[in-house]
Amino acid sequence: MINTTYKYYIPIILLIVSAFILLQSPLAPFANKMVYNDSAIYIYSAKEILKGKLMYKEIFDHKGPMLYVINIIGLWILKGNLTGIWLVELFFLFITSLYIFKTARFFVDDKVAVISSIYLLFTLPPLISHGNIPEEYALPFMAVSGYILTGYITKQRVMKYLDVLLVSVCFSMTFLLRPNLVPLWTGFAVVILFSLIRERKYKDIFTYSSLVITGVVLTVLPFLLYALKNKILSDAIFCIWKFNMAYSNHTLTKIMQAAYKSTEDINKTYLTMLLLIYVWYLVLNFKREGNKLLHAVVIINIVLTMFISCGFGWFFVHYAVAYVPVVCVAVVLCFSIIAKYGKGIIFPLGVMLILTFQALVVQYTSIVDAYVPKPGISSVTNFIKDATKEGDTIAIVGNDSRFYFMSGRSSCSKYHYLNPLLDVAAYNSLIRGEFCADLIKNKPKLIVVHTQYGMSGCIAEIIGKDYNPSTQLRNGSMVIYLLK
């Protein structure tokens, strides 16, 4: 058993690296705050909840409730300043890095553990899509659980009842962020259950199962009570379950294509090469390897993550963030092999920098993008402020919820964005019909139409009848219509 204590300055190093990674976020201190589509949806939803609106019933989105709670906490920290959300991101990523490091210390010394942890952090710049995404917030829950369960399976630490409860809470929190981010727990659960059955430890199975159920109930119950009290349970089920199932494209071919695409994206830091080295090591040393159960977990979790993280048949680059805690043990083993070929820290550090060079180039361009002014967006925001007054509602045909909170205006409809909602054939008519009814009833003072999405059906009819295109603002990507 390796001594898992570490130098006091290592958390400081990990905090600095975490902050550097998150400088690509538009929410970072002194950044332009011009967030991208998904982040804008979550921020607007959180702001409207703080105004008293009900999630899912009065604000539509199809992510888990924990995501909006996190954004609400971020807004509360700095009294509405968006940098508060960035501080939450930093806290989450720092905890992730710390527990990845602590897991690495089960196997290697401080130096190799730090290098392995920094490498895994440097896989993120091409993947986190400028931050404030569910996969990013799931990382600490995955890392903490990985640390506890890895310690248990390698017999490096005793798993106490509180540990099992904490793992269950982490699982539940992740499930409430995004259900298909849970493969890490699945692999561990299968292998640990198999091990306990083989050792006839039926009492432990009962005890652990009871604690897991308790953790799930304790985590889910507040959300369930909130939904029942506010009579939004059916709305939540529709948004989170029914809509997502209709949105999914889970044919076997699509899932295979998405799984392959995920390996392309993580390979920007040559992670697939390290995973091949890991597999090669296991093949050559299988008989001598003392942690066979742990390596079984790692392989199972990598395969499950590859397919379940993109199980809806779609693949967006940020889905690959889920790999980071899953491959921790594999990466640590690879860097321990690399460290044997050179004395001291220089050789593994040099290898790490070479492997992550492409990701660091991406990081540089992302940081520049987060800090440069964007006059096109600013001009639209200022136009909305000038053309409307506080308390007026507006509408956006397309997907750009940032214009709501940047201008201080609310949507006239719970559908504050329409794409890709209207791409879901099963609910196209329902969503379009409800949105048009809101346009007629609430008469927003201004409508922004993204030209890449266009408008059709009742939306086009209402705009053509009741609105005039503005001639004061020229923007090639959108047209602004003013109420007659």
Secondary structure as UniProt FT lines:
FT   TURN            8..9
FT   HELIX           10..21
FT   HELIX           22..24
FT   TURN            26..27
FT   TURN            29..30
FT   HELIX           37..50
FT   TURN            51..52
FT   TURN            56..58
FT   HELIX           65..77
FT   TURN            78..80
FT   HELIX           83..104
FT   TURN            105..107
FT   HELIX           110..122
FT   TURN            125..127
FT   TURN            129..130
FT   HELIX           134..153
FT   TURN            154..155
FT   HELIX           161..177
FT   HELIX           179..181
FT   HELIX           183..198
FT   TURN            199..200
FT   HELIX           202..229
FT   TURN            230..231
FT   HELIX           233..237
FT   HELIX           238..243
FT   HELIX           244..247
FT   HELIX           252..266
FT   HELIX           267..269
FT   HELIX           271..285
FT   TURN            286..288
FT   HELIX           292..308
FT   TURN            309..312
FT   HELIX           317..322
FT   HELIX           323..326
FT   HELIX           328..339
FT   TURN            340..341
FT   HELIX           346..355
FT   HELIX           357..371
FT   HELIX           375..387
FT   TURN            390..391
FT   STRAND          393..397
FT   HELIX           402..407
FT   STRAND          410..411
FT   TURN            419..420
FT   HELIX           421..423
FT   HELIX           425..427
FT   HELIX           428..442
FT   STRAND          446..450
FT   TURN            451..453
FT   HELIX           457..466
FT   STRAND          467..469
FT   TURN            476..477
FT   STRAND          478..483
//
